[in-house]
Amino acid sequence: MAKSLILCTFFLSLLGPSVVHARWDCSFPKKDINTSKCIGKKVHLTFDDGPHPTYTPKILESLKNPHKVPATFFVTTANLDKSNNQKRMELVRKIQESREHVLATHGHEHIAHDTRIIGGEHRESFDASESLADIQASTAWLDRATGGAFSKKDNRLIRFPYARGITPSPIELNEIKRREGMSRQAGRDDYILHHSAAMRNAASEGYSHVGWNHDSEDSTGRYNESNQDIYVDNFLKNLCNSSHRHIISLLHDIQRVNVLPSKENSRKTVLDEVIMKAKCLGVEFVGIREILNKDLPLNVYTDIEKVVADETQDALTALIDTLPNSGEAPVKVCPCEVEISSQSGGCISDYNGAYYENCKGSTSICYQGKWYAKSALENPMKIDDVRVASACGFKQSRTCYSSSTKKEYGQCEGESSVCFDGRWHSRQGLSRAKDMDELVIASTCGIRQVR
């Protein structure tokens, strides 16, 4: 087997680089790999802790030729203030400008954003204010490297170091429960949505959090030239044997094992070998948006909108708790349960019994018989909130940046594309709206429907 593989590889190398790029021996041993479970899996590769001045360029090349595999790079921005500063900054800019890859933050310092306990000992971690400062510093560094383009991105992504702030260990969660006054029955989801200062900080800065559900184990320090084949085997075995059909895989672009020359083709890297063998097994490598659209657990993907919505509800509940109660039935939480008035679509407050006309209110705003949180209208992220904010005269702060004109555009501005809620939409597409969201945008921006 080994001899035939060597002869095959040698013969392909004689035929030229294009053939080597296009071919790989798929008859490798598949011991302990459940090949039937591999077929059809969708996988997205993510790289933490970079950029590395030597390894990251090799990883980018492996992803590009011939595979065209998209990846997300979670940058530890303190690295941009080290030696080879210019080279690292150029790599960040290259990732930002690429069409295939996504630039994201891993924070500035590689420090846990909440309690971290290893072997019974507390390790260094941020408090709430330090967590926020670290996120803001990382954003500033990525803006500096990209000329401000990073902050103009829609749906920015973050991954906390060690996943603390999003996925505490059982021991850590128990300590957090005592600290936060959580119930004993509370789980990780309750912590993420209601008690993680790190997640609130991330959401306030416009970040959704991305974890992982497959670990390459490249950072364990166990792998080098002598056992890189075991690294490849374990990577594939854990990938295929996973119960998940949609996988976000954790790698690190500061780990040398990924860029070692493959023993099966010295002109390629270990990462090339992993990708090609995974493809042989039926794995499809996809962009992160295709994965994030799936029903992933909160600790794997936590959407900013879910955190903001729960935070708003928490604030309303806390406000109700401070109001005097005359012993009557418990007050219902607005805006989920309201009493709708028949008078011109106004609202009656469950708090004080007062009647409010459209666009009136204090912490909540009435519109056509429904209450909307004022904070959500001041920075709308949902189509319905944008519609109400526009009707009630709230200033829209979310703009769109055009890479062609180098300008920012406000709500409903643009030529071939229209800016709405911080995102670009095709004007032609909006003129032939296919769903309710597109109809709302077209109506708000005065775009007539073509029938």
N, C-alpha and C positions, 0 to 999 in steps of 0.2 A: 504493500500500500504506500509506504513512505517513498520507495524508489519511484513508483509510477507518478506520485504527486510531484516529486522533484523534477522528473523528466518532463512532465506536463508544464510545470511552471517555467522550466528552462526553454522549452519549445515556444511557449507563448511570448517569452521575453525576446526571442529572436524575431518574432513577427512584428514587433514594434509596440510603442507605448499605448496606441489606441486599442489594440487587442487586449493588452494586459488590463487596461482600464475597464474593458467591457466584460471580461471573463473572470470567473473565480471557480475553483473546484468545489462543487457542492456535495461531494461524496465523503466529506469528513465524518469521523465517528460521532454518533449522537447519543452516547451513553448517558443515561439518567435524564434525558431530555424528552419531555412529552411532546413529540412533534405535532400531534393532532391539535393540541391546545395553542400552538404557535400560529397556525394558519389564520390570517385575518386580523391578528392583533394590530392595533394602531399605537405607535410609540412616538413620543417626542423626547428628544435628548436635551438636557439642560446641563450647563457647566457653571460651577460655583468658584469663587475665590480669586478669579483672574483680575486683569489679564496678566499673563506671563510673557515676557518679551521673546522667549524662544519657543515655548510649547504652544501658546495660543495661535501663532501663525500656522504651525503645522496642523493643528486641529482644524482651523478654518480651511486649509487646503484639502484635508481628508474629507471634510463635509462637502466640499465643492466638487472635486473630481474623483471619480465620475458620478458620484452618488446623488449630488444635489439634495442633501439632507438638511432640512431646516433645523435650527437649534435656538435656544434662548441662553444668553450669557448673563448670569447674575454677578455683577462686578462688585468686588470689595474696593471701594474707592480710595481707601488709605494707600492702596498700591500705586495710585496715580501720583503720589507724593514721595515716591521712592526713587532709587537709581533707575536709569533708563526711562525717566519720566516722559520724555517726548515720544519714545517708541510705544509706551503703554497708552498714552493719550491718542496716538494715531490708530492703535488697534480698536479703542473704544469708538472712535469716529468711524472707522471702517465698518464695525458691526452695526452702528446706528444707521449708516447710509445704505447697507445691504438690503436687498429685497427679501432675501431668504430668512435672515435671522432677526431676533428680537433682543434689544438691549434692555436690561432690567437691573435693579439694584439689590445687592446683598448687604446693604448698609455701608457705613464708612469704616468703623472699626469692627473687627470680627469678634464681637462680644454679644453674649446672649441678651435678649430683650426682656427676659423675665427670669424667675428663679431657675437655677441650673444646679442640680445635685448629682455628683458622680462619686460612687463608692462611699456614700454617706457624708461627703464633704461638699460644702457650698462653693461653687466656682464663681468667678467674676460675672456680674450681670448688671444691666442698667435698671435704674428706677424709671418711673414714667417720664419725668422731665428729660432725663438723659437719653431715653429712647427716642423721644421727639427730636431732640437736638441732633442725634446721630442720623436720623432719616433725612432731616433738612440739610445736614452737611453733605450727605451722599448725593442728594439731588443737585446741590450747588456744584459739586465736582463733576457730575455727569453733564450738567449744562455747560460748564467751563470747557469740557473736552469736546462737546458737540456744537459749540456756538449757540447754545440756548435751545437747540432742537429737541433735546430730550423732554423738557417740560411741556413742549407743545404737543406731545404724543397723546393720543386717546388711550384710555385703559392701561395706565402704567402699572408695572408689576414689581413686587418685592418678595424676597425670601429672607426670613430672619435667620441669622447664624444659629446652627444647632436646632433650628425649628422651635426654639423657646420663644414664647409669646403666642404660640399657635398650637403646639403639640407637646405639652408637659408630660413627663413620665408619671406613672401612678403615684410615686412618692412625692414628686414635685406638686402634682395636682392636689394631694391631700394637704400639703402645706399652704398652697394658694387658697384652698377652701377655708382654712382657719384664718388666714390673713384677710380675706375678702368677706368673711361671714357668710359663705355659701352653704347650702344644705349638704348633708352627707351624700344625698342621692344625686346631686348635680354631676353632670358629665362634662366632657371636653367641649361639646357644642355650646353648653350654657356658659362655660368659661370664655370661649372665643367671642360670643356675641354680647356678653354682658359684663365680663370682668377682666378682659385682657386690655390693659392700657396700651400695649404695643399695637394691637389691632385698631384701637380707636385712633391712635396717632397715625397709623398708616392710612386709615380711611380719611382722616382729616387732611392729609397731604395728597389725596387723590390716588392712592395705591390699593390694588387688590393683591391678595397674598397667594402665592403658588408654592405648594409643598412638593411632595413626590410620593409615589407608591411603588417605586423600584429603586434599589440602591445598587450601584455597580460595585461598591466596596473598593473602589480604587484608592480611597484615602486611608485604608487600614494600615498601610505600610507593609503589607505581607507580600506584595508582588514586585518582581524585578525581572531581569533577563532570564534568570534560571527557571522561573515558573510562570512566565507570562501566558503560556498555553493554558494553565489552570485558571488564570484570570478570565480568559476568553470563554472557557468551558463553563465556569461558574456564572459569568454574566448571562450567557445564553440559557443556561438551565433555570436560573431564577426568573428570567424574563418569560420563558415559555411556560413554566410550571405555575406562574402566578395565576390567581383566580380572576384578575382584572383583564378586561378586554381593551381598555383604554389606559395607557401607561405613560406616566411622566417619570423619566429615568434620571437619576442623580449621578452626575459625573463631576470631575474637577479639572479645569484646564491648567492647574498647577502641578498635576500628578504626571510624572515622567512615563509611567507604564503605558499610558494611552498613545504616546508618540514613539515608543520603541519600534524598531523595524520588525515587521511580521516575520516569523520563522518560515512561513509558507510562501512569502513573496517579499524579499528584502527591500524592494522598491516601494513597498507600502508599509503603513503603520499598523499597530495593534488595533487602533480604532477602525481603520479600513477593514481589517479582518472581521471585527465584531459586526460591522454594518453589513458586509457582504454575506456572512454566514447567517445573520438574522434574516436577510432577504431570501436566502436559500430556504429557510424554514417557513417562509410565508408571512413574515412580519412586514408591515407597511410603515414607513417613517413619515410622519405628518407634521404640519405646523401646529403651533401651540393653540391657536384659535379653534382648530378642529377638536382638540382634546377638551378645552375649557367649556365648550358648548355642551359637553356631556354631563351626566348627573354624578359629579365627583363629591366625595365627602368634604365637609367643611375644612378639615385639616389639610386636605390636598388642594382645594381651591376655595378661597373665601372671597366672594364678590363684594366690592366696596358698597354696592347698593344694599346688600343684605345687612351689613354692619351699620350703615347709616340709618336704615329703616328701624332696626332694633334699638339703636341708640336714641332715636327720636321718640319711640314708644316708651323707652325707659324714662326719658326726661318728662314726658307727659304724665306717666304714672307717679313719678316722684313729686310733680307739681300738685297732683290731686291729693297726695298724702299730706301736703302742707295746708290744704284748705280746711276751714272749719266744717264739721259734720254734725248736724243736729240730731243724729240718731236715726235718720231715715235710711232707706235702702242704699247700699253702696253706689257711689257715682260711677257711671259707665265711662270708659276711656274713649276720648275723642282722638282721631277721627273715625275709629272703627265702627262705633255705634252712636248714631245721632238721631235726633228727632227733626224731621224735615217739615218746614213750614210750607203752607200752600200759597203764601204771599210772595209772588214774584220770584220764586226759587230761592228765597232767603233761608237762613238757618236759625234754629233756636238752640241756645247754649244749654247743655245739660248741667253746666256748672252754676250759672246764675239765673237761668230762665229768661234771659234777655234775647230779643230778636235782632239779628244782624242781616244787613243787606249784602248783596254780592260785593266781594272784594273788601269786606269789612271784617274786623276781628283784631285780636292782639297776638297771642302766641300761635293761634290758628286763624286761617282766613276762610271765609265762607264764599263758595261759588256754586251756583245752581243747585242749592240744597245739600251740598257736601262740604265738609271741613277739610282743609289742607294745611299741613304744618308750615308755618311761615318760613322756618329755616330751610325747608325743602324747596320752597318757591324762590328763595333768595339765591339758591345755587341748584337749580333743577337738574336732575339726572334721568328722569323718566318723561316719556312723551306727554302724559297727562299733566304732569307738573309744569312742563314747559308751556303747554297750551294755556293753563290757568295763569301762570306768571305773566305771560304776554298780555292776556286779557285784562289783568289787574294792574298792569303798569310796572311790574317788577323789572328792574334792569337786569339784562342777561349778561353774566360775566364770562360765559364760556365762549371762546372764539375758536376759529380754525386758522391754521397756518398753511399758506401755499408755498411749496418749495419752488414753484416755477416763477412766481412774482415776488417771492421773498416778503410777503405782506401778511398781516393778520386780517381776518374778515369776521364781521359780527353776524348776528342772527339774520338769516335769509339773504345774506350777501354772497356774491360770487357770480361767475359767468356760466361756464359749461357745467360747473358743480355749485351746489348751494350749501352754505354753512347752516347747520341747525343742531342745537344742543351740543356744540363742540365737535361735530362730525360733518364730513363732507358727504353730500348725496347728489347723485347724478340728476341734473335738471330734466333731461330727457326721460329718465326713469320715473321721476316724480310726476311727469305729465301723463304717465300711463300707470298710475299707482295700482299696485297689486294687493295691498293689504291696508288695514286701518291705520297703522303707523304712518305709512307713506301718504295716505289721504289727509291725515292731520297736518303733516309737514307741508304738503302742497297747498292746503287750504290756508294755513297760517301765513305762508310766504306768497300767496296770491298767484299760484301756478295753476293754470287751467288744465283740465283733463282733456286729453285727445282720445276720441272714441272712433 
